[in-house]
Amino acid sequence: MVQDRRVLVGVGGGIAAYKLCEVVSTLAKAGAEVRVILTDAAQEFITPLTFATWLGIRRMAIGDFWQPSHDRPLHIKLGEWAEVFVIAPLTANTLAKLAYGMADNLLTNTVLASTCPILLAPAMNTDMWEQVAVQRNWQQVQTDPRYHTVGPGAGILACDRVGAGRMAEPDEILPYLYSLLQTGGKRDLAGKRVLISAGGTREFLDPVRFIGNPATGKMGMALAQAALHRGAAVTLVHAPLNGGGIHGTGVRSLPVISADEMRQAMLKCASDADWIIMAAAVADVKPAIYSPEKLAKSALPNALPLTPVPDIVTELAALKQPRQRLIGFAAQSGDIVTPAKEKLQRKKLDAIAANPIDQPNSGFGSDSNQAVLIDKNGRQQAIEPCNKLWMAHRLLDFVQGI
Ligand code: C5P
């Protein structure tokens, strides 16, 4: 996904600098070309050798304009070279410099000498973060479309405080970088409200047993991240998710368990949404009986009576306003296109993503997926096997074209 893509990492002076080890090693292992700039303050927390061990010393830039063998100024070379630039941890000091367009070290000079999207991941003590001056600078940088932001979140800080100022985790920073590489930083969904469902619902017979399916919610989470990174306001209604859910502050997350709960949440949120994407694997049936106490093995029915679950996406279609787009998924084995076309019409969808569950590296639980996208106007587009975040961006592009 990021093979040979050029990622510039600017590390600031904060204890969260250690998290950049994971970011850089993940990128390097995935085949990306990575260069790292360490500020003087960053070197108080982490050494150049740490990054050089993964990348080689020539891919490191430490201090100001350290350039043993360059024919051109290093900040110009790095600025032209970078396809995406991440600055993390972003300190109050560097933030202030960015807000005012100052350039007094290699990192800030490279910011001004580059034109690629820049991802900012601030980290600082809560009192520092909440200072009027810091908040003013934070608002100021966000008026520049080059800057994308991730975090900070709230949590336990290194100074023992619990509060805002915790740097985003690598599992939030990395997908954002991947999105920026995919989109070039465009915010084509700014102003759009996107409602997404994810995960596999659970229909309980008693507090212990349920009818479920293998969905992990990865596709829905990837869609939520992709839409967020393109500027949308995202609400994710999700059944239990793999790894506990979507991290970070940007996505409004509404957890549910059963199809009935998902139905209620989706109906409540639908009227505000511009796009609705039903990526969830919703149950078709549920047990007709429910025992609030755990049933003894001897009390379990031999044949389980079932009752249908209402089709949520069909209900949403009946309520759909002309400005809205409604997209469904069809997880299929064998011929995926014919049944998906039938569902597209029967459920009155604007588009459907037919994805195979009988192929390697796609479908339930996989990090990758493949699909055929079909819209109500007869447009059809195959998506070859790719990472789910990649597929999410392709799907969002497809919906833009309806
Ligand atoms: O009929 P099938 O379950 O394959 O349809 C898939 C599509 O319908 C998905 O978008 C899924 O989220 C949606 N669905 C629903 N309510 C159900 C079952 C499926 O909205 N009860």
Boltz pocket constraint, residues with backbone or C-beta under 6 A from the ligand:
constraints:
  - pocket:
      binder: B
      contacts: [[A, 259], [A, 278], [A, 279], [A, 280], [A, 281], [A, 282], [A, 283], [A, 284], [A, 309], [A, 310], [A, 311], [A, 312], [A, 313], [A, 314], [A, 327], [A, 328], [A, 329], [A, 330], [A, 331], [A, 343]]
      max_distance: 6.0
